[in-house]
Amino acid sequence: MYRYKVVPFVGQMKHGFFSTDNAGTVSAQLQGVIDTHSADGWEFYSAEKIDIEVKPGCLSSLLGAKVTYITFDQVIFRRAS
């Protein structure tokens, strides 16, 4: 039996797409999240994309706005219970 922990992850590049920051920068950030939770006894399990439905407010609906979706990355850890 396992307990699970879900942590949001948003990688960041400080200078824009064509700067010296690159996928390696974001990979290092993700590695930091994994290392931090592993040090607390959590085992990295997976990284998943989760879609969130965002409904428009009352005024936006009246003006024709539709439901939109935002995708967030979630890092999932587990440990034996």
C-alpha positions as CSV (number, residue, x, y, z in Angstrom):
1,M,0.0,0.0,0.0
2,Y,1.3,3.5,-0.9
3,R,0.5,7.1,0.1
4,Y,0.8,9.6,-2.7
5,K,1.8,13.2,-2.8
6,V,1.2,15.5,-5.8
7,V,3.3,18.7,-6.3
8,P,2.7,21.3,-9.0
9,F,5.7,22.1,-11.2
10,V,6.2,25.2,-13.3
11,G,9.7,25.4,-14.9
12,Q,11.1,28.9,-15.4
13,M,13.5,30.5,-17.8
14,K,14.6,34.0,-16.6
15,H,15.7,35.6,-19.9
16,G,13.4,34.4,-22.7
17,F,13.4,31.6,-25.1
18,F,16.6,32.4,-27.0
19,S,18.8,33.1,-24.0
20,T,21.4,30.9,-22.4
21,D,18.6,29.4,-20.3
22,N,17.4,26.2,-22.1
23,A,15.7,22.9,-21.4
24,G,18.7,22.0,-19.2
25,T,17.7,24.9,-16.9
26,V,14.2,23.6,-16.5
27,S,15.5,20.0,-16.1
28,A,17.7,21.2,-13.2
29,Q,14.7,22.8,-11.6
30,L,12.7,19.6,-11.9
31,Q,15.7,17.6,-10.5
32,G,15.7,20.0,-7.5
33,V,12.0,19.3,-6.8
34,I,12.6,15.5,-7.0
35,D,15.7,15.7,-4.8
36,T,13.9,17.8,-2.2
37,H,11.0,15.4,-1.8
38,S,13.2,12.3,-2.0
39,A,15.2,13.6,0.9
40,D,11.9,13.6,2.9
41,G,11.4,10.0,2.1
42,W,9.2,10.3,-1.0
43,E,9.9,8.2,-4.1
44,F,9.5,9.9,-7.5
45,Y,6.6,8.1,-9.2
46,S,5.7,10.2,-12.4
47,A,5.2,13.6,-14.0
48,E,1.8,14.2,-15.5
49,K,-0.1,16.9,-17.3
50,I,-3.4,17.9,-15.7
51,D,-6.1,19.9,-17.6
52,I,-8.1,22.4,-15.6
53,E,-11.4,23.8,-16.8
54,V,-11.8,27.5,-16.4
55,K,-15.3,28.8,-16.7
56,P,-15.9,32.4,-17.6
57,G,-17.4,34.7,-15.0
58,C,-20.9,36.2,-15.3
59,L,-19.9,39.3,-17.4
60,S,-17.5,37.3,-19.6
61,S,-20.3,34.8,-20.3
62,L,-22.7,37.5,-21.3
63,L,-20.0,38.8,-23.7
64,G,-19.6,35.3,-25.3
65,A,-16.6,34.0,-23.5
66,K,-16.4,30.2,-23.5
67,V,-14.8,27.6,-21.2
68,T,-11.0,27.5,-21.6
69,Y,-8.5,24.9,-20.4
70,I,-5.1,25.3,-18.8
71,T,-2.6,22.5,-18.6
72,F,-0.4,22.2,-15.5
73,D,2.4,19.8,-14.8
74,Q,2.2,17.8,-11.6
75,V,5.0,15.7,-10.1
76,I,3.8,12.6,-8.2
77,F,5.6,11.0,-5.4
78,R,4.8,7.9,-3.3
79,R,6.0,6.1,-0.2
80,A,4.9,2.9,1.5
81,S,2.3,3.5,4.2
